[in-house]
């Protein structure tokens, strides 16, 4: 088993939780997401988190292009907007703390 796999799973769960909380109205600003990411992303694992975001985005895009009903389509679109907000917040985290979160 890859050592990064547990962290990858944790980050995918974090992304899913943020998206769910956003859709439920529990997260109302990019600032809240920024604070969550700042607290939950371990130092030096920003690239891994970004890959997890990409994986989640690709899965969501597959849902959007598949043959789904109107309600599922609307929900997937809302998830995509939430994901865009997460990506923007991660960009803010990366700029604010470049050495701490990104492994270049």
Buried (B, 14 or more C-beta within 10 A) or exposed (E): EEEEEEBBEBBBEBBEBBBEBBBEEEBEEEEBBBEBBBEEBEEEBBEBBBBBBEBBBEEBEEBBEEEEEEEEBEBBEEBBEBBEBBBEBBEBBBEEBEEBBBEE
